[in-house]
């Protein structure tokens, strides 16, 4: 689970306007943070298949958000990829 402070930092880094908490850019940032935490968990707990499934679902959801951003605005897509450090 991502802490409130980390979530607030991610939102501050990726928001499009002052009251933005749910745009695709913010969602990509939050999902990236959660994916990183879960990947670290799975390095220690290799047989935790429930968490592995959750990780795959999050990766898929992040990819969907990135595809949407790419379709709507390519400049935002490039910025989102740089922030999330993902492909």
CNS distance restraints for C-alpha pairs under 8 A (distance, minus, plus):
assign (resid   1 and name CA) (resid  34 and name CA) 6.87 0.50 0.50
assign (resid   1 and name CA) (resid  37 and name CA) 7.81 0.50 0.50
assign (resid   2 and name CA) (resid   6 and name CA) 6.59 0.50 0.50
assign (resid   2 and name CA) (resid   7 and name CA) 6.48 0.50 0.50
assign (resid   2 and name CA) (resid  33 and name CA) 7.32 0.50 0.50
assign (resid   2 and name CA) (resid  34 and name CA) 6.22 0.50 0.50
assign (resid   2 and name CA) (resid  37 and name CA) 7.86 0.50 0.50
assign (resid   3 and name CA) (resid   7 and name CA) 6.15 0.50 0.50
assign (resid   4 and name CA) (resid   8 and name CA) 6.01 0.50 0.50
assign (resid   5 and name CA) (resid   9 and name CA) 6.23 0.50 0.50
assign (resid   6 and name CA) (resid  10 and name CA) 6.22 0.50 0.50
assign (resid   7 and name CA) (resid  11 and name CA) 6.14 0.50 0.50
assign (resid   7 and name CA) (resid  30 and name CA) 6.55 0.50 0.50
assign (resid   8 and name CA) (resid  12 and name CA) 6.05 0.50 0.50
assign (resid   9 and name CA) (resid  13 and name CA) 6.16 0.50 0.50
assign (resid  10 and name CA) (resid  14 and name CA) 6.19 0.50 0.50
assign (resid  10 and name CA) (resid  26 and name CA) 7.25 0.50 0.50
assign (resid  10 and name CA) (resid  29 and name CA) 6.01 0.50 0.50
assign (resid  10 and name CA) (resid  30 and name CA) 6.41 0.50 0.50
assign (resid  11 and name CA) (resid  15 and name CA) 5.50 0.50 0.50
assign (resid  11 and name CA) (resid  20 and name CA) 7.86 0.50 0.50
assign (resid  11 and name CA) (resid  21 and name CA) 6.50 0.50 0.50
assign (resid  11 and name CA) (resid  26 and name CA) 5.69 0.50 0.50
assign (resid  11 and name CA) (resid  29 and name CA) 7.39 0.50 0.50
assign (resid  11 and name CA) (resid  30 and name CA) 7.56 0.50 0.50
assign (resid  14 and name CA) (resid  25 and name CA) 6.03 0.50 0.50
assign (resid  14 and name CA) (resid  26 and name CA) 5.36 0.50 0.50
assign (resid  14 and name CA) (resid  29 and name CA) 6.82 0.50 0.50
assign (resid  14 and name CA) (resid  80 and name CA) 7.72 0.50 0.50
assign (resid  14 and name CA) (resid  83 and name CA) 7.70 0.50 0.50
assign (resid  15 and name CA) (resid  20 and name CA) 5.45 0.50 0.50
assign (resid  15 and name CA) (resid  21 and name CA) 6.85 0.50 0.50
assign (resid  15 and name CA) (resid  23 and name CA) 7.53 0.50 0.50
assign (resid  15 and name CA) (resid  25 and name CA) 6.92 0.50 0.50
assign (resid  15 and name CA) (resid  26 and name CA) 5.87 0.50 0.50
assign (resid  16 and name CA) (resid  20 and name CA) 6.15 0.50 0.50
assign (resid  16 and name CA) (resid  23 and name CA) 7.80 0.50 0.50
assign (resid  16 and name CA) (resid  25 and name CA) 7.85 0.50 0.50
assign (resid  20 and name CA) (resid  26 and name CA) 7.85 0.50 0.50
assign (resid  21 and name CA) (resid  26 and name CA) 6.37 0.50 0.50
assign (resid  22 and name CA) (resid  26 and name CA) 6.02 0.50 0.50
assign (resid  22 and name CA) (resid  27 and name CA) 6.25 0.50 0.50
assign (resid  23 and name CA) (resid  27 and name CA) 6.24 0.50 0.50
assign (resid  24 and name CA) (resid  28 and name CA) 6.07 0.50 0.50
assign (resid  24 and name CA) (resid  65 and name CA) 5.68 0.50 0.50
assign (resid  24 and name CA) (resid  66 and name CA) 7.60 0.50 0.50
assign (resid  24 and name CA) (resid  68 and name CA) 7.89 0.50 0.50
assign (resid  24 and name CA) (resid  69 and name CA) 6.92 0.50 0.50
assign (resid  25 and name CA) (resid  29 and name CA) 6.44 0.50 0.50
assign (resid  25 and name CA) (resid  65 and name CA) 7.78 0.50 0.50
assign (resid  25 and name CA) (resid  69 and name CA) 7.61 0.50 0.50
assign (resid  25 and name CA) (resid  76 and name CA) 7.90 0.50 0.50
assign (resid  25 and name CA) (resid  80 and name CA) 6.13 0.50 0.50
assign (resid  26 and name CA) (resid  30 and name CA) 6.23 0.50 0.50
assign (resid  27 and name CA) (resid  31 and name CA) 5.97 0.50 0.50
assign (resid  27 and name CA) (resid  62 and name CA) 7.58 0.50 0.50
assign (resid  27 and name CA) (resid  65 and name CA) 7.54 0.50 0.50
assign (resid  28 and name CA) (resid  32 and name CA) 6.01 0.50 0.50
assign (resid  28 and name CA) (resid  62 and name CA) 5.51 0.50 0.50
assign (resid  28 and name CA) (resid  65 and name CA) 6.55 0.50 0.50
assign (resid  28 and name CA) (resid  66 and name CA) 7.16 0.50 0.50
assign (resid  28 and name CA) (resid  80 and name CA) 7.31 0.50 0.50
assign (resid  28 and name CA) (resid  84 and name CA) 7.00 0.50 0.50
assign (resid  29 and name CA) (resid  33 and name CA) 6.39 0.50 0.50
assign (resid  29 and name CA) (resid  80 and name CA) 7.69 0.50 0.50
assign (resid  29 and name CA) (resid  83 and name CA) 7.18 0.50 0.50
assign (resid  29 and name CA) (resid  84 and name CA) 5.77 0.50 0.50
assign (resid  30 and name CA) (resid  34 and name CA) 6.30 0.50 0.50
assign (resid  31 and name CA) (resid  35 and name CA) 5.95 0.50 0.50
assign (resid  31 and name CA) (resid  58 and name CA) 6.51 0.50 0.50
assign (resid  31 and name CA) (resid  59 and name CA) 7.73 0.50 0.50
assign (resid  31 and name CA) (resid  62 and name CA) 6.28 0.50 0.50
assign (resid  32 and name CA) (resid  36 and name CA) 6.16 0.50 0.50
assign (resid  32 and name CA) (resid  62 and name CA) 7.48 0.50 0.50
assign (resid  32 and name CA) (resid  84 and name CA) 5.95 0.50 0.50
assign (resid  33 and name CA) (resid  37 and name CA) 6.36 0.50 0.50
assign (resid  34 and name CA) (resid  38 and name CA) 6.13 0.50 0.50
assign (resid  35 and name CA) (resid  39 and name CA) 5.97 0.50 0.50
assign (resid  35 and name CA) (resid  55 and name CA) 6.25 0.50 0.50
assign (resid  35 and name CA) (resid  58 and name CA) 6.80 0.50 0.50
assign (resid  35 and name CA) (resid  59 and name CA) 7.13 0.50 0.50
assign (resid  36 and name CA) (resid  40 and name CA) 6.33 0.50 0.50
assign (resid  37 and name CA) (resid  41 and name CA) 6.35 0.50 0.50
assign (resid  38 and name CA) (resid  42 and name CA) 6.17 0.50 0.50
assign (resid  38 and name CA) (resid  51 and name CA) 7.37 0.50 0.50
assign (resid  38 and name CA) (resid  55 and name CA) 6.61 0.50 0.50
assign (resid  39 and name CA) (resid  43 and name CA) 6.33 0.50 0.50
assign (resid  39 and name CA) (resid  55 and name CA) 7.51 0.50 0.50
assign (resid  40 and name CA) (resid  44 and name CA) 6.95 0.50 0.50
assign (resid  41 and name CA) (resid  45 and name CA) 6.14 0.50 0.50
assign (resid  42 and name CA) (resid  46 and name CA) 5.26 0.50 0.50
assign (resid  42 and name CA) (resid  47 and name CA) 7.86 0.50 0.50
assign (resid  42 and name CA) (resid  48 and name CA) 6.89 0.50 0.50
assign (resid  42 and name CA) (resid  51 and name CA) 7.52 0.50 0.50
assign (resid  42 and name CA) (resid  52 and name CA) 7.15 0.50 0.50
assign (resid  48 and name CA) (resid  52 and name CA) 6.41 0.50 0.50
assign (resid  49 and name CA) (resid  53 and name CA) 6.16 0.50 0.50
assign (resid  50 and name CA) (resid  54 and name CA) 6.40 0.50 0.50
assign (resid  51 and name CA) (resid  55 and name CA) 6.10 0.50 0.50
assign (resid  52 and name CA) (resid  56 and name CA) 6.32 0.50 0.50
assign (resid  53 and name CA) (resid  57 and name CA) 6.29 0.50 0.50
assign (resid  54 and name CA) (resid  58 and name CA) 6.23 0.50 0.50
assign (resid  55 and name CA) (resid  59 and name CA) 6.20 0.50 0.50
assign (resid  56 and name CA) (resid  60 and name CA) 6.17 0.50 0.50
assign (resid  57 and name CA) (resid  61 and name CA) 6.16 0.50 0.50
assign (resid  58 and name CA) (resid  62 and name CA) 6.08 0.50 0.50
assign (resid  59 and name CA) (resid  63 and name CA) 6.17 0.50 0.50
assign (resid  60 and name CA) (resid  64 and name CA) 6.26 0.50 0.50
assign (resid  61 and name CA) (resid  65 and name CA) 6.35 0.50 0.50
assign (resid  62 and name CA) (resid  66 and name CA) 6.20 0.50 0.50
assign (resid  63 and name CA) (resid  67 and name CA) 6.12 0.50 0.50
assign (resid  64 and name CA) (resid  68 and name CA) 6.27 0.50 0.50
assign (resid  65 and name CA) (resid  69 and name CA) 6.22 0.50 0.50
assign (resid  66 and name CA) (resid  70 and name CA) 6.05 0.50 0.50
assign (resid  66 and name CA) (resid  77 and name CA) 6.63 0.50 0.50
assign (resid  66 and name CA) (resid  80 and name CA) 7.70 0.50 0.50
assign (resid  66 and name CA) (resid  81 and name CA) 7.93 0.50 0.50
assign (resid  67 and name CA) (resid  71 and name CA) 6.11 0.50 0.50
assign (resid  68 and name CA) (resid  72 and name CA) 6.21 0.50 0.50
assign (resid  69 and name CA) (resid  73 and name CA) 5.71 0.50 0.50
assign (resid  69 and name CA) (resid  74 and name CA) 6.91 0.50 0.50
assign (resid  69 and name CA) (resid  76 and name CA) 6.67 0.50 0.50
assign (resid  69 and name CA) (resid  77 and name CA) 5.36 0.50 0.50
assign (resid  70 and name CA) (resid  74 and name CA) 4.82 0.50 0.50
assign (resid  70 and name CA) (resid  75 and name CA) 7.98 0.50 0.50
assign (resid  70 and name CA) (resid  76 and name CA) 7.39 0.50 0.50
assign (resid  70 and name CA) (resid  77 and name CA) 4.97 0.50 0.50
assign (resid  73 and name CA) (resid  77 and name CA) 6.38 0.50 0.50
assign (resid  74 and name CA) (resid  78 and name CA) 6.29 0.50 0.50
assign (resid  75 and name CA) (resid  79 and name CA) 6.41 0.50 0.50
assign (resid  76 and name CA) (resid  80 and name CA) 6.03 0.50 0.50
assign (resid  77 and name CA) (resid  81 and name CA) 6.15 0.50 0.50
assign (resid  78 and name CA) (resid  82 and name CA) 6.28 0.50 0.50
assign (resid  79 and name CA) (resid  83 and name CA) 6.22 0.50 0.50
assign (resid  80 and name CA) (resid  84 and name CA) 6.00 0.50 0.50
assign (resid  81 and name CA) (resid  85 and name CA) 5.51 0.50 0.50
assign (resid  81 and name CA) (resid  86 and name CA) 5.60 0.50 0.50
assign (resid  81 and name CA) (resid  87 and name CA) 6.72 0.50 0.50
assign (resid  82 and name CA) (resid  86 and name CA) 7.34 0.50 0.50
